[in-house]
Amino acid sequence: MEQSRKEEILERIEKAGNELEYKTSWDEKGIPVSKKKTEIIKGKKSKKSGLDFEAKVRADLEERGWIVCKWVNNIDLIQKKIIPAKRKFNPFSKVMALGTGFPDFICFQRNEKGYIIWGVECKSNGQLDREEKEKCAFLIENNIFSEVVIARKGKDDEKKMEYIFFREKYLKEKS
């Protein structure tokens, strides 16, 4: 046990000293935490790509006559209730970031009977993980939204949006 701990510490020290390949920060206990610079760049690109895609989805829905708002709640699957989403603190700009809720947007549109209310989750590949599927099922089963929709890039044309209805794709399989 002691030998593996010693090797881990030596590896951390080596990474902390390699400023060309790693970026090192220090946690609250003074232990170095190193991340590969290439992975940091990849993460930044992924985040920007996701935000750009969300902006395109929002513009597309608004063009189709929907009123779109950022959804700032989340679902606690253990307590089975809606809770406020945690805000993320950006230490560089010293601001709290919104937008960590699930789903990404709440959209509503008036019809003859009243309002249609959608929850929209943006996924460029259209795939939800297990936890996201459980959250969508909770939202529909508890009548929070009339429908939960997954927005994805078009298969033939990536500039066009495709909308997948959760109820049709996933809940139909249950019954």
C-alpha positions, 0 to 999 in steps of 0.5 A: 500500500505504501509503495503504491501511494509513493508512486502516485505522489511521485507521478503527481509531482512529475506532472506538476513539474511538466508545464508544457504538457499539464496544467496543475492546480492545487486542491484545498489540502494542497495536493496537486491536481494535473490535467492534460492541456490537450484534454482541457482544449478538447473540453473547451471545444465541446462546451462551445459546440454544445452552447452553439447547438443550444443557441441554434435549437432556441432560434429554430423553436422561436422561428416555429412560433414557440416561446423559449425560456432557459429551464433552471430546475433539475429533478432529484430522482431519489426524492422524486421532486423538482429542485433548483439546479445548482449554479456553477461559479466561474472563478475567472469572471467571478459570476454564477452561471445559470443553465445547469438545469434539465431539460435545457429549455421550457417552451410553450405555444398557445393553441385553441385549448390553452397552452402546449408546454414542452421540455426540450433537451439539446443533444447533438447526437440525440442520445440520452443516458440512463439518468436523463431517460429517468428524468424525462419519464418523471417529467411526463408521468407527473404532467410537468410538461405535455411532452419532452422533446430531444433536439438533435442535428439532422441526419442528412443536413446538420444545419436542420434540427430534428425533434424526437418525442420522448414519449414516442421513442421511449415510453412506447417501448415500456407499454 
